[in-house]
Amino acid sequence: MKQSIFSILTLLLFSQLNMIDKPSAVSGTLYSDEGSVSIQMENGKISGIDRLEGSDSEEKLFIAPGLIDIQINGYMGVDFSGPDLTVEGVKKATRALWKAGVTSYFPTIITSDVDRLKKNFAILAQAKKDPEIGKSIPGFHLEGPYISPVAGFRGAHLEKYIKAPDWKEFSEIQAAAEGGIRLITVAPELEGAIPFIKKCVASGMIVSLGHHNGTAAEITAAVDAGARMATHLGNGCANMINRHHNPIWPQLADDRITPSIIADGFHLTKEEVRSFYKAKGPDNTILVSDALDLAGLPPGMYERGERMLELTPNVVKLPKENVLAGAASPINLCVGVVMDYTQCSLGDAIQMASTNPAEMMSLDDLGNISVGSRADLIVFSMNNNKMIIKETYVAGELVYSQP
Ligand SMILES: [Zn+2]
């Protein structure tokens, strides 16, 4: 009896060790050059990349670094800005995002009452430490409340909570987030915005300009102060703008600005996506979903916070104001749309949806496939520019496999 218990314990210990050290591998077509490869994973990292002879498999399966979405408001009914957010809800959203090939994301909280901001960032900070999902949450994005209060530019943000930048107040929000806010969207024309941007940059954050009506001079001053991005360029902007003097041209013209774009097929026209891409190129463009929590739910009218939202099959609208409230598509769909619109390669599209956001956010071991990088990988097929995710790995662990 004693002996059998001992052997069971030995077996358990052995299988545990085995789990930690067992190398695994995934084979397929490398996204960047379409060569056949086998990628070995060990202890959560990529431990080897072998080139293979061409494979004869019928369906071409690509391997790419996992997608990284730095602007996502919620998913599968879980609203990161909502009153009911829980760690369990963040887990649900994360697991659903793995199915869409997203291995890392920045939960985004939008303009809200400051108490709500603190409460929800504290919940996100807990989720970031969770052993199951924490690896997929490298940081958070705060969009607002320091943005333009003007209709059109403020988009779907609630006017009553919009205000001028306040470093003391922000520091309290950041403390509630346990320092996890790595990206902030700010309007450069607000009183005090430039010193605020300098403080954000000095504290190690990335500042993105968004929901603003800044002049060319104000945008330049913000970039001089260290702002590096433009949030969902072409959205968060009034429908009627001056053809010469508007916030879009200066952000396109300044090579120091990397815009994020919502290439979901609805937030920007094909011509806008093509023009932005031609101006910035695959090295300086970032794809984001800007998905709302309604993404993944059936179309219809939904009550959210203090308003009604309309979910169409493709996009979320504020019916009363007739403005877009957010997207309903995960970022893997945007990869296909940007390829369709710009005719860029799969490699370029993955660069914009994984490599570039990783580099912008200093996630050095993510967004690429090289020995020593974290084994965040996706295996997928492409069908008429639609990405169909087959497997998702986070730190070498299979977290999703298509049934
Ligand atoms: Zn926005």
Residues whose N, C-alpha, C, O or C-beta is under 5 A from the ligand:
A	BS01	ZN	G236
